[in-house]
């Protein structure tokens, strides 16, 4: 089952800034997005549900230090890309 990635306006802005600061992670960023489309439950992504004010959202690991926050809509096979950044940045 193929999932569709929905790039929110906020994510587009955040991703552009993130990749501007971390051009070395562009290939990893692209790989993670492709894996999300193919199978968001791929163990390498380390998909996990968030709690507290982020309840209803999930995060996947970009690297040990960086995360991508998403909203999964399983019925529609859509993944809304919400935020990307360090652990502290995306969970604030």
Steps between C-alpha positions, in 0.01 A plus 500: 500500500646833392448805723473861378711766664316827562743790537343759729603863444672502839695187414613645166641804681655300782653242264653772281663663805606164643664386176665842463669447837566128443567443127691185595168343607319555167551140382391359838196731500399378154553135597283535811220658297515216246487243780201681651316479168577129462440390860472740796541203736844414361706423814787720377275807530435435871141627469355588840186669626534828686324596822396815681431802283618298197251218556371370167834563329790265435870549446762317298875523536696682236824443694574438865463875566229604254132409461218547252157551658207364302128434521399159362158459340493124443153485342600743224861375480625854559790626707495869589852635543489749787847583629867410478782585738684399813323314776466819706380711205220270384372399844475849652 
